[in-house]
Amino acid sequence: MPDRVVVRAPATIANLGPGFDCLGLALRWHNEVRVQRDPSGELTVTVAGRGAEVIPRDATNLVVRAIESATGSAEGLRVHLTNAIPFGRGFGSSAAAIVAGLLAGYALTGDGAFHQPALVEEAARIEGHADNVAACVYGGAVVVAGTGVLPLGAAKGIGTIVCVAPMALSTDAARRALPASVPFADAAGNAARAALLAASLGAPDTTHLLAATEDTLHQPVRFALAPDTGRLVGALRSEGIAAFLAGAGPSVAALVPPSDAARAEDVARRLAPDGWEVRRVPIDPEGATVVETA
């Protein structure tokens, strides 16, 4: 069994507009987890990067909890986290932590043949839903239905623009804002657009991105919690950019063809409120990986 493991896990975006709780996408924007056995027998957690000042340094840390789920115990480990993915912004930071911890734990036990469906199932058990964790495990775009996951591949002809909000929004609060029921026409329309978007990502085909990313199911009520987000999505879409709420928000993302990526990034920088970070991020085709064992 190895004494040291290094794991990398990508940011992810769930929903992608109409694909509520069933579509996910991995981004080439990673957190890294380094785990080293410690002969002293104690657990040590150190953190660098985004959120370092608020991340727990004990067994309540989400990465540590995932390691324990895979190995039975995290005692006797030195765990170092290097975080690039912002918390509470809609880019799957908790999914990345869980998947990275599970992968590190399995690697420490000497299990190098990771069974992806089982990994998604265990990660979803910890996370509570599978859309982000499935994209984190498989990479590229995924469709999730219950316990079933269909990887759609890397969507090589499509890129992403992300507009990172300066403030966080609790996923629980965003979920509590959802209505108990929706009009039949809204549900039917979203189902059709989600299917169109999945087909576009799997092809990949940029022809229908703007129409396929329209949502009437969950975004309107969430925009009420983050008005700047709603205004930015509307402004970008009025410029022909296929923008949507990143996960539960409050950040914004957009799917763009490479030929329009530079224009879309310029427009997003012009329209984003003060304090928002705009960046162009490629789709990650690999998902979470063990990059080193020793």
Beta strands, then each sheet from edge to edge (+ up, - down):
strand 1: 4-15
strand 2: 19-37
strand 3: 44-49
strand 4: 77-83
strand 5: 141-145
strand 6: 148-153
strand 7: 159-164
strand 8: 242-245
strand 9: 252-256
strand 10: 277-281
strand 11: 289-293
sheet 1: 3+ 4+ 2- 1+ 11-
sheet 2: 3+ 4+ 2- 5+ 6-
sheet 3: 8+ 9- 7+ 10-
end
